């Protein structure tokens, strides 16, 4: 992953994005679709988990 500006999830799933590889560093959880992931992760996300 090389960055994200928005995210979309569905069917009861949610996403977690991290600003460093291997799910380390700052992270944020998204339980609904969003067109903007916020200043902390905009174009900086390096790891993702689908939960």
Secondary structure, 3 states (H helix, E strand, C coil): CCCECCECCCCCCCEEEEEECCCEEEEEEECCCECCCCCCCECCCCEEEEC
